């Protein structure tokens, strides 16, 4: 399965890495890719499609903050 390349976005003093949505079947290499970019916290903004444990085992904290496709997140100020 081909996955789109990650896209990095900066806003003020924050960096965001936008990635594909892995599944348990594609999760085996995901933490390695995240660490390559220095990711320390993963925010899932869609419905969870994978188990947190393998990612958290690699020292990456996961937050779940789902919202509807095309919707906005309350409190986002970077692009106001």
C-alpha positions in Angstrom: 0.0 0.0 0.0 1.4 3.4 -0.9 0.9 6.1 1.7 1.2 9.8 1.0 4.4 11.4 2.3 4.1 13.3 5.6 3.7 17.1 5.3 5.2 19.4 7.9 3.4 22.6 8.9 4.8 25.3 11.2 2.7 27.8 13.2 4.4 30.2 15.6 6.6 28.0 17.7 4.8 24.8 16.9 5.4 22.1 14.3 2.8 19.8 13.0 3.4 16.6 10.9 0.3 15.6 8.9 0.4 11.9 8.0 -1.8 9.1 6.7 -4.1 7.3 9.1 -2.5 4.0 9.9 -4.3 0.8 10.7 -3.1 -2.0 13.0 -1.9 -3.8 9.8 0.3 -0.8 8.8 1.3 0.3 12.3 4.6 -1.7 12.5 6.7 1.1 10.8 4.7 4.1 11.9 6.5 4.9 15.2 9.9 4.7 13.4 8.6 7.3 10.8 7.3 9.6 13.5 10.6 9.4 15.5 12.5 10.3 12.3 10.6 13.7 12.4 11.1 14.1 16.1 7.5 13.6 17.0 6.8 13.4 20.7 3.0 13.7 20.7 0.6 12.2 18.3 -2.9 13.9 18.1 -5.5 11.7 16.4 -8.1 14.0 14.9 -10.1 11.3 13.2 -11.7 8.1 14.6 -9.0 5.8 16.0 -7.9 3.2 13.5 -5.0 1.7 15.4 -4.0 0.5 18.9 -2.2 3.1 21.0 0.2 0.6 22.7 2.8 0.1 20.0 3.2 3.9 19.5 3.2 4.7 23.2 5.7 1.9 23.8 8.1 3.9 21.6 7.8 6.9 23.9 5.3 8.9 21.8 2.3 10.2 23.7 -1.1 9.9 22.0 -4.0 12.4 22.4 -7.5 11.7 20.8 -9.1 14.9 19.5 -11.6 13.7 16.8 -13.7 16.1 14.8 -15.8 15.7 11.7 -14.1 15.9 8.3 -14.3 19.4 7.0 -15.2 20.7 10.4 -13.2 23.0 12.6 -11.8 22.5 16.0 -12.9 24.9 18.7 -10.1 27.0 20.1 -7.8 26.7 17.0 -6.1 30.1 16.6 -3.2 29.5 14.2 -5.2 30.2 11.1 -7.7 32.8 12.3 
